[in-house]
């Protein structure tokens, strides 16, 4: 699946200037992550369980 076919979402914490942010696209098997300032660069994929572990870790602060 190409990056243009995915539905990308930016963090609600992203500033109005659009700096320092990532975008994610969720599929059935993985979460794709890319730099919102340079969407032409390749994205990387993280398995759904790996992404869930990351989110739990970040949520703990």
PDB file of N, CA, C and O in Angstrom:
ATOM      1  N   UNK A   1       0.856  -1.181   0.000  1.00  0.00           N
ATOM      2  CA  UNK A   1       0.000   0.000   0.000  1.00  0.00           C
ATOM      3  C   UNK A   1       0.899   1.241   0.000  1.00  0.00           C
ATOM      4  O   UNK A   1       1.811   1.343   0.821  1.00  0.00           O
ATOM      5  N   UNK A   2       0.655   2.159  -0.891  1.00  0.00           N
ATOM      6  CA  UNK A   2       1.487   3.362  -0.957  1.00  0.00           C
ATOM      7  C   UNK A   2       1.029   4.388   0.074  1.00  0.00           C
ATOM      8  O   UNK A   2      -0.092   4.327   0.579  1.00  0.00           O
ATOM      9  N   UNK A   3       1.920   5.330   0.376  1.00  0.00           N
ATOM     10  CA  UNK A   3       1.607   6.367   1.358  1.00  0.00           C
ATOM     11  C   UNK A   3       0.445   7.251   0.965  1.00  0.00           C
ATOM     12  O   UNK A   3      -0.232   7.806   1.830  1.00  0.00           O
ATOM     13  N   UNK A   4       0.201   7.391  -0.327  1.00  0.00           N
ATOM     14  CA  UNK A   4      -0.906   8.242  -0.766  1.00  0.00           C
ATOM     15  C   UNK A   4      -2.248   7.549  -0.620  1.00  0.00           C
ATOM     16  O   UNK A   4      -3.278   8.222  -0.585  1.00  0.00           O
ATOM     17  N   UNK A   5      -2.270   6.227  -0.533  1.00  0.00           N
ATOM     18  CA  UNK A   5      -3.519   5.486  -0.375  1.00  0.00           C
ATOM     19  C   UNK A   5      -3.971   5.398   1.075  1.00  0.00           C
ATOM     20  O   UNK A   5      -5.109   5.014   1.345  1.00  0.00           O
ATOM     21  N   UNK A   6      -3.112   5.743   1.995  1.00  0.00           N
ATOM     22  CA  UNK A   6      -3.411   5.639   3.419  1.00  0.00           C
ATOM     23  C   UNK A   6      -4.095   6.901   3.935  1.00  0.00           C
ATOM     24  O   UNK A   6      -3.931   7.982   3.369  1.00  0.00           O
ATOM     25  N   UNK A   7      -4.857   6.756   5.007  1.00  0.00           N
ATOM     26  CA  UNK A   7      -5.463   7.917   5.670  1.00  0.00           C
ATOM     27  C   UNK A   7      -4.553   8.313   6.827  1.00  0.00           C
ATOM     28  O   UNK A   7      -4.465   7.601   7.827  1.00  0.00           O
ATOM     29  N   UNK A   8      -3.879   9.448   6.687  1.00  0.00           N
ATOM     30  CA  UNK A   8      -2.899   9.900   7.673  1.00  0.00           C
ATOM     31  C   UNK A   8      -3.551  10.837   8.684  1.00  0.00           C
ATOM     32  O   UNK A   8      -4.390  11.669   8.336  1.00  0.00           O
ATOM     33  N   UNK A   9      -3.144  10.681   9.948  1.00  0.00           N
ATOM     34  CA  UNK A   9      -3.663  11.511  11.036  1.00  0.00           C
ATOM     35  C   UNK A   9      -2.510  12.141  11.789  1.00  0.00           C
ATOM     36  O   UNK A   9      -1.516  11.485  12.097  1.00  0.00           O
ATOM     37  N   UNK A  10      -2.656  13.415  12.078  1.00  0.00           N
ATOM     38  CA  UNK A  10      -1.643  14.153  12.829  1.00  0.00           C
ATOM     39  C   UNK A  10      -2.083  14.240  14.284  1.00  0.00           C
ATOM     40  O   UNK A  10      -3.277  14.270  14.584  1.00  0.00           O
ATOM     41  N   UNK A  11      -1.131  14.280  15.159  1.00  0.00           N
ATOM     42  CA  UNK A  11      -1.407  14.371  16.586  1.00  0.00           C
ATOM     43  C   UNK A  11      -2.198  15.626  16.920  1.00  0.00           C
ATOM     44  O   UNK A  11      -1.973  16.687  16.336  1.00  0.00           O
ATOM     45  N   UNK A  12      -3.118  15.500  17.857  1.00  0.00           N
ATOM     46  CA  UNK A  12      -3.872  16.670  18.318  1.00  0.00           C
ATOM     47  C   UNK A  12      -2.968  17.619  19.096  1.00  0.00           C
ATOM     48  O   UNK A  12      -3.343  18.767  19.336  1.00  0.00           O
ATOM     49  N   UNK A  13      -1.790  17.159  19.492  1.00  0.00           N
ATOM     50  CA  UNK A  13      -0.829  17.995  20.212  1.00  0.00           C
ATOM     51  C   UNK A  13       0.062  18.786  19.259  1.00  0.00           C
ATOM     52  O   UNK A  13       0.893  19.575  19.708  1.00  0.00           O
ATOM     53  N   UNK A  14      -0.097  18.592  17.967  1.00  0.00           N
ATOM     54  CA  UNK A  14       0.712  19.303  16.983  1.00  0.00           C
ATOM     55  C   UNK A  14       0.418  20.800  17.063  1.00  0.00           C
ATOM     56  O   UNK A  14      -0.733  21.217  17.191  1.00  0.00           O
ATOM     57  N   UNK A  15       1.465  21.585  16.986  1.00  0.00           N
ATOM     58  CA  UNK A  15       1.272  23.035  17.061  1.00  0.00           C
ATOM     59  C   UNK A  15       0.714  23.579  15.750  1.00  0.00           C
ATOM     60  O   UNK A  15       0.724  22.894  14.728  1.00  0.00           O
ATOM     61  N   UNK A  16       0.233  24.805  15.791  1.00  0.00           N
ATOM     62  CA  UNK A  16      -0.333  25.445  14.603  1.00  0.00           C
ATOM     63  C   UNK A  16       0.725  25.640  13.520  1.00  0.00           C
ATOM     64  O   UNK A  16       0.392  25.709  12.337  1.00  0.00           O
ATOM     65  N   UNK A  17       1.995  25.729  13.912  1.00  0.00           N
ATOM     66  CA  UNK A  17       3.069  25.898  12.941  1.00  0.00           C
ATOM     67  C   UNK A  17       3.388  24.597  12.218  1.00  0.00           C
ATOM     68  O   UNK A  17       4.068  24.608  11.192  1.00  0.00           O
ATOM     69  N   UNK A  18       2.899  23.469  12.746  1.00  0.00           N
ATOM     70  CA  UNK A  18       3.122  22.189  12.092  1.00  0.00           C
ATOM     71  C   UNK A  18       4.505  21.615  12.309  1.00  0.00           C
ATOM     72  O   UNK A  18       4.911  20.702  11.590  1.00  0.00           O
ATOM     73  N   UNK A  19       5.238  22.129  13.284  1.00  0.00           N
ATOM     74  CA  UNK A  19       6.593  21.641  13.509  1.00  0.00           C
ATOM     75  C   UNK A  19       6.616  20.468  14.489  1.00  0.00           C
ATOM     76  O   UNK A  19       5.687  20.273  15.273  1.00  0.00           O
ATOM     77  N   UNK A  20       7.677  19.712  14.424  1.00  0.00           N
ATOM     78  CA  UNK A  20       7.923  18.609  15.353  1.00  0.00           C
ATOM     79  C   UNK A  20       6.738  17.671  15.495  1.00  0.00           C
ATOM     80  O   UNK A  20       6.263  17.439  16.606  1.00  0.00           O
ATOM     81  N   UNK A  21       6.266  17.140  14.405  1.00  0.00           N
ATOM     82  CA  UNK A  21       5.100  16.270  14.487  1.00  0.00           C
ATOM     83  C   UNK A  21       5.265  15.077  13.568  1.00  0.00           C
ATOM     84  O   UNK A  21       5.976  15.118  12.564  1.00  0.00           O
ATOM     85  N   UNK A  22       4.583  14.022  13.953  1.00  0.00           N
ATOM     86  CA  UNK A  22       4.502  12.853  13.099  1.00  0.00           C
ATOM     87  C   UNK A  22       3.054  12.661  12.696  1.00  0.00           C
ATOM     88  O   UNK A  22       2.140  13.226  13.296  1.00  0.00           O
ATOM     89  N   UNK A  23       2.868  11.857  11.674  1.00  0.00           N
ATOM     90  CA  UNK A  23       1.539  11.435  11.257  1.00  0.00           C
ATOM     91  C   UNK A  23       1.512   9.919  11.297  1.00  0.00           C
ATOM     92  O   UNK A  23       2.530   9.264  11.073  1.00  0.00           O
ATOM     93  N   UNK A  24       0.357   9.371  11.580  1.00  0.00           N
ATOM     94  CA  UNK A  24       0.209   7.920  11.589  1.00  0.00           C
ATOM     95  C   UNK A  24      -0.952   7.521  10.687  1.00  0.00           C
ATOM     96  O   UNK A  24      -1.919   8.262  10.516  1.00  0.00           O
ATOM     97  N   UNK A  25      -0.825   6.340  10.125  1.00  0.00           N
ATOM     98  CA  UNK A  25      -1.895   5.732   9.331  1.00  0.00           C
ATOM     99  C   UNK A  25      -2.068   4.308   9.858  1.00  0.00           C
ATOM    100  O   UNK A  25      -1.124   3.518   9.860  1.00  0.00           O
ATOM    101  N   UNK A  26      -3.261   3.997  10.297  1.00  0.00           N
ATOM    102  CA  UNK A  26      -3.534   2.705  10.921  1.00  0.00           C
ATOM    103  C   UNK A  26      -4.146   1.754   9.889  1.00  0.00           C
ATOM    104  O   UNK A  26      -5.115   2.089   9.208  1.00  0.00           O
ATOM    105  N   UNK A  27      -3.564   0.582   9.795  1.00  0.00           N
ATOM    106  CA  UNK A  27      -4.127  -0.479   8.968  1.00  0.00           C
ATOM    107  C   UNK A  27      -4.425  -1.674   9.876  1.00  0.00           C
ATOM    108  O   UNK A  27      -4.153  -1.631  11.076  1.00  0.00           O
ATOM    109  N   UNK A  28      -4.969  -2.710   9.313  1.00  0.00           N
ATOM    110  CA  UNK A  28      -5.350  -3.879  10.110  1.00  0.00           C
ATOM    111  C   UNK A  28      -4.148  -4.523  10.803  1.00  0.00           C
ATOM    112  O   UNK A  28      -4.266  -5.016  11.925  1.00  0.00           O
ATOM    113  N   UNK A  29      -2.996  -4.519  10.137  1.00  0.00           N
ATOM    114  CA  UNK A  29      -1.839  -5.247  10.665  1.00  0.00           C
ATOM    115  C   UNK A  29      -0.727  -4.376  11.200  1.00  0.00           C
ATOM    116  O   UNK A  29       0.165  -4.884  11.880  1.00  0.00           O
ATOM    117  N   UNK A  30      -0.743  -3.084  10.921  1.00  0.00           N
ATOM    118  CA  UNK A  30       0.378  -2.236  11.333  1.00  0.00           C
ATOM    119  C   UNK A  30      -0.039  -0.774  11.420  1.00  0.00           C
ATOM    120  O   UNK A  30      -1.098  -0.369  10.941  1.00  0.00           O
ATOM    121  N   UNK A  31       0.835  -0.003  12.048  1.00  0.00           N
ATOM    122  CA  UNK A  31       0.692   1.453  12.089  1.00  0.00           C
ATOM    123  C   UNK A  31       1.882   2.022  11.331  1.00  0.00           C
ATOM    124  O   UNK A  31       3.034   1.713  11.633  1.00  0.00           O
ATOM    125  N   UNK A  32       1.586   2.855  10.343  1.00  0.00           N
ATOM    126  CA  UNK A  32       2.643   3.511   9.568  1.00  0.00           C
ATOM    127  C   UNK A  32       2.906   4.872  10.198  1.00  0.00           C
ATOM    128  O   UNK A  32       1.980   5.547  10.647  1.00  0.00           O
ATOM    129  N   UNK A  33       4.174   5.269  10.226  1.00  0.00           N
ATOM    130  CA  UNK A  33       4.577   6.523  10.862  1.00  0.00           C
ATOM    131  C   UNK A  33       5.442   7.300   9.882  1.00  0.00           C
ATOM    132  O   UNK A  33       6.338   6.742   9.250  1.00  0.00           O
ATOM    133  N   UNK A  34       5.162   8.608   9.760  1.00  0.00           N
ATOM    134  CA  UNK A  34       5.987   9.447   8.880  1.00  0.00           C
ATOM    135  C   UNK A  34       6.136  10.839   9.478  1.00  0.00           C
ATOM    136  O   UNK A  34       5.391  11.235  10.375  1.00  0.00           O
ATOM    137  N   UNK A  35       7.109  11.565   8.964  1.00  0.00           N
ATOM    138  CA  UNK A  35       7.379  12.944   9.358  1.00  0.00           C
ATOM    139  C   UNK A  35       6.386  13.847   8.627  1.00  0.00           C
ATOM    140  O   UNK A  35       6.344  13.849   7.397  1.00  0.00           O
ATOM    141  N   UNK A  36       5.592  14.608   9.369  1.00  0.00           N
ATOM    142  CA  UNK A  36       4.570  15.448   8.734  1.00  0.00           C
ATOM    143  C   UNK A  36       5.160  16.596   7.930  1.00  0.00           C
ATOM    144  O   UNK A  36       4.480  17.172   7.081  1.00  0.00           O
ATOM    145  N   UNK A  37       6.419  16.934   8.189  1.00  0.00           N
ATOM    146  CA  UNK A  37       7.053  18.026   7.453  1.00  0.00           C
ATOM    147  C   UNK A  37       7.668  17.564   6.133  1.00  0.00           C
ATOM    148  O   UNK A  37       7.990  18.385   5.274  1.00  0.00           O
ATOM    149  N   UNK A  38       7.830  16.255   5.974  1.00  0.00           N
ATOM    150  CA  UNK A  38       8.465  15.716   4.769  1.00  0.00           C
ATOM    151  C   UNK A  38       7.766  14.418   4.376  1.00  0.00           C
ATOM    152  O   UNK A  38       8.320  13.330   4.534  1.00  0.00           O
ATOM    153  N   UNK A  39       6.556  14.542   3.866  1.00  0.00           N
ATOM    154  CA  UNK A  39       5.729  13.367   3.572  1.00  0.00           C
ATOM    155  C   UNK A  39       6.226  12.568   2.369  1.00  0.00           C
ATOM    156  O   UNK A  39       5.728  11.470   2.121  1.00  0.00           O
ATOM    157  N   UNK A  40       7.187  13.086   1.624  1.00  0.00           N
ATOM    158  CA  UNK A  40       7.739  12.360   0.484  1.00  0.00           C
ATOM    159  C   UNK A  40       8.765  11.321   0.931  1.00  0.00           C
ATOM    160  O   UNK A  40       9.063  10.387   0.186  1.00  0.00           O
ATOM    161  N   UNK A  41       9.302  11.474   2.126  1.00  0.00           N
ATOM    162  CA  UNK A  41      10.259  10.491   2.646  1.00  0.00           C
ATOM    163  C   UNK A  41       9.523   9.198   2.968  1.00  0.00           C
ATOM    164  O   UNK A  41       8.325   9.224   3.252  1.00  0.00           O
ATOM    165  N   UNK A  42      10.206   8.094   2.929  1.00  0.00           N
ATOM    166  CA  UNK A  42       9.557   6.813   3.247  1.00  0.00           C
ATOM    167  C   UNK A  42       9.044   6.787   4.689  1.00  0.00           C
ATOM    168  O   UNK A  42       9.656   7.362   5.590  1.00  0.00           O
ATOM    169  N   UNK A  43       7.933   6.123   4.885  1.00  0.00           N
ATOM    170  CA  UNK A  43       7.411   5.932   6.234  1.00  0.00           C
ATOM    171  C   UNK A  43       7.933   4.600   6.755  1.00  0.00           C
ATOM    172  O   UNK A  43       8.474   3.797   5.995  1.00  0.00           O
ATOM    173  N   UNK A  44       7.770   4.372   8.050  1.00  0.00           N
ATOM    174  CA  UNK A  44       8.085   3.049   8.580  1.00  0.00           C
ATOM    175  C   UNK A  44       6.844   2.464   9.221  1.00  0.00           C
ATOM    176  O   UNK A  44       5.924   3.187   9.602  1.00  0.00           O
ATOM    177  N   UNK A  45       6.830   1.152   9.335  1.00  0.00           N
ATOM    178  CA  UNK A  45       5.671   0.461   9.877  1.00  0.00           C
ATOM    179  C   UNK A  45       6.040  -0.223  11.187  1.00  0.00           C
ATOM    180  O   UNK A  45       7.143  -0.745  11.350  1.00  0.00           O
ATOM    181  N   UNK A  46       5.100  -0.205  12.104  1.00  0.00           N
ATOM    182  CA  UNK A  46       5.240  -0.855  13.400  1.00  0.00           C
ATOM    183  C   UNK A  46       4.052  -1.795  13.539  1.00  0.00           C
ATOM    184  O   UNK A  46       2.921  -1.420  13.232  1.00  0.00           O
ATOM    185  N   UNK A  47       4.301  -2.995  13.991  1.00  0.00           N
ATOM    186  CA  UNK A  47       3.203  -3.936  14.207  1.00  0.00           C
ATOM    187  C   UNK A  47       2.210  -3.383  15.217  1.00  0.00           C
ATOM    188  O   UNK A  47       2.568  -2.571  16.070  1.00  0.00           O
ATOM    189  N   UNK A  48       0.982  -3.818  15.120  1.00  0.00           N
ATOM    190  CA  UNK A  48      -0.079  -3.295  15.992  1.00  0.00           C
ATOM    191  C   UNK A  48       0.255  -3.463  17.469  1.00  0.00           C
ATOM    192  O   UNK A  48       0.031  -2.541  18.253  1.00  0.00           O
ATOM    193  N   UNK A  49       0.783  -4.612  17.868  1.00  0.00           N
ATOM    194  CA  UNK A  49       1.123  -4.829  19.281  1.00  0.00           C
ATOM    195  C   UNK A  49       2.296  -3.948  19.708  1.00  0.00           C
ATOM    196  O   UNK A  49       2.294  -3.414  20.817  1.00  0.00           O
ATOM    197  N   UNK A  50       3.282  -3.794  18.853  1.00  0.00           N
ATOM    198  CA  UNK A  50       4.408  -2.907  19.160  1.00  0.00           C
ATOM    199  C   UNK A  50       3.946  -1.467  19.340  1.00  0.00           C
ATOM    200  O   UNK A  50       4.428  -0.767  20.231  1.00  0.00           O
ATOM    201  N   UNK A  51       3.025  -1.025  18.508  1.00  0.00           N
ATOM    202  CA  UNK A  51       2.479   0.329  18.629  1.00  0.00           C
ATOM    203  C   UNK A  51       1.704   0.484  19.934  1.00  0.00           C
ATOM    204  O   UNK A  51       1.821   1.506  20.610  1.00  0.00           O
ATOM    205  N   UNK A  52       0.915  -0.525  20.287  1.00  0.00           N
ATOM    206  CA  UNK A  52       0.143  -0.475  21.536  1.00  0.00           C
ATOM    207  C   UNK A  52       1.080  -0.387  22.735  1.00  0.00           C
ATOM    208  O   UNK A  52       0.803   0.353  23.679  1.00  0.00           O
ATOM    209  N   UNK A  53       2.178  -1.129  22.715  1.00  0.00           N
ATOM    210  CA  UNK A  53       3.152  -1.050  23.806  1.00  0.00           C
ATOM    211  C   UNK A  53       3.764   0.339  23.880  1.00  0.00           C
ATOM    212  O   UNK A  53       3.928   0.885  24.971  1.00  0.00           O
ATOM    213  N   UNK A  54       4.101   0.912  22.746  1.00  0.00           N
ATOM    214  CA  UNK A  54       4.657   2.265  22.707  1.00  0.00           C
ATOM    215  C   UNK A  54       3.687   3.281  23.298  1.00  0.00           C
ATOM    216  O   UNK A  54       4.083   4.117  24.110  1.00  0.00           O
ATOM    217  N   UNK A  55       2.431   3.216  22.899  1.00  0.00           N
ATOM    218  CA  UNK A  55       1.422   4.160  23.391  1.00  0.00           C
ATOM    219  C   UNK A  55       1.240   4.007  24.903  1.00  0.00           C
ATOM    220  O   UNK A  55       1.133   5.006  25.615  1.00  0.00           O
ATOM    221  N   UNK A  56       1.205   2.776  25.395  1.00  0.00           N
ATOM    222  CA  UNK A  56       1.091   2.565  26.847  1.00  0.00           C
ATOM    223  C   UNK A  56       2.280   3.161  27.575  1.00  0.00           C
ATOM    224  O   UNK A  56       2.112   3.781  28.625  1.00  0.00           O
ATOM    225  N   UNK A  57       3.468   2.988  27.042  1.00  0.00           N
ATOM    226  CA  UNK A  57       4.690   3.535  27.645  1.00  0.00           C
ATOM    227  C   UNK A  57       4.635   5.065  27.697  1.00  0.00           C
ATOM    228  O   UNK A  57       4.930   5.665  28.732  1.00  0.00           O
ATOM    229  N   UNK A  58       4.265   5.682  26.600  1.00  0.00           N
ATOM    230  CA  UNK A  58       4.188   7.146  26.543  1.00  0.00           C
ATOM    231  C   UNK A  58       3.111   7.669  27.489  1.00  0.00           C
ATOM    232  O   UNK A  58       3.306   8.695  28.141  1.00  0.00           O
ATOM    233  N   UNK A  59       1.989   6.981  27.569  1.00  0.00           N
ATOM    234  CA  UNK A  59       0.887   7.424  28.428  1.00  0.00           C
ATOM    235  C   UNK A  59       1.278   7.449  29.908  1.00  0.00           C
ATOM    236  O   UNK A  59       0.725   8.224  30.688  1.00  0.00           O
ATOM    237  N   UNK A  60       2.220   6.611  30.281  1.00  0.00           N
ATOM    238  CA  UNK A  60       2.671   6.591  31.681  1.00  0.00           C
ATOM    239  C   UNK A  60       3.494   7.816  32.025  1.00  0.00           C
ATOM    240  O   UNK A  60       3.696   8.120  33.201  1.00  0.00           O
ATOM    241  N   UNK A  61       3.972   8.524  31.011  1.00  0.00           N
ATOM    242  CA  UNK A  61       4.731   9.749  31.234  1.00  0.00           C
ATOM    243  C   UNK A  61       6.149   9.474  31.460  1.00  0.00           C
ATOM    244  O   UNK A  61       6.933  10.401  31.665  1.00  0.00           O
TER     245      UNK A  61
END
